[in-house]
Amino acid sequence: MIDVVEHEPGCPLDRFGGWLSEAGAPVRVLRPYAGDAVPSTPGDGLIVLGGQVDAYADEAAPWLPAVRSLLAAAAGNGTPTLGICLGAQLLAVACGGRVDVGASPGRESGVVDVHWRPEAGDDPLVGGLSDPFPGPSMHADAVVELPPGAVWLGSSAMYPHQAFRVGAAAWGVQFHPEVSAPTFAGWARELPDVDPASVVRELVDRDAEVVAAGRELATRFARAVETASVVRT
């Protein structure tokens, strides 16, 4: 079972839910904003989704310390883990990295081309994925310092730390491989510094490649969870 931490209703598992199901990976969605408890230890796999709060906003989202603790535990024991956008930032902070809230380059929105670094070549999750990888993005905070020992995997023209791995199997991606056009449009409408029509058009125009890339990433993550579960048993 993959535990999925959802921080708000507007940032769901979205397309990943169907893709993980296709790959035979069951999920349990935890909604701490609605009262669900965040476990202290990870299960077979862990996904931490995005959200509008920042990685340090413990007063606004009082479950964040528990999520950071869970991410640190998962990274430490090799549980396959995927942090998406805010989830990636929480993973970085949990493991000793640093996030810049309202980073100076400004908001990165639309479909971003993520280029893989040489270190990604033999990575079990992202090695061999399409390059550039089409990453739907909608963020203003950014990881500016990776955790000690983290492997830097991918970058974009605007923000360098688009993808990284902590330990054997904890990945963070700044982009949103899971997102659909309706969800993306909802985010864009809430942000005064984004042109909703323009960024949604980018996603619609590139949707075939976004779907192909996102499905492959989800399938590989499901495979990593299955493999790790077999090893543990």
Protein Blocks (a to p, Z undefined) as FASTA:
>chain_A
ZZdddfbfklcnklmmmmmmmnopacddddfknopacdfbdcfbccddddfbdfklmmlm
mmlmmmmmmmmmmmmnopacddehjlmmmmmmmnopacdehiakbpaedjddddddfklm
mgcklgopacddddddddfbdcfbdcehiacfbdcfklmblbccehjllccdfbdfkbcf
klmmmmmmmpmkbcfklmmmmmmmmmmmmmmmmmmmmmmmmmmmmmmmmmmZZ
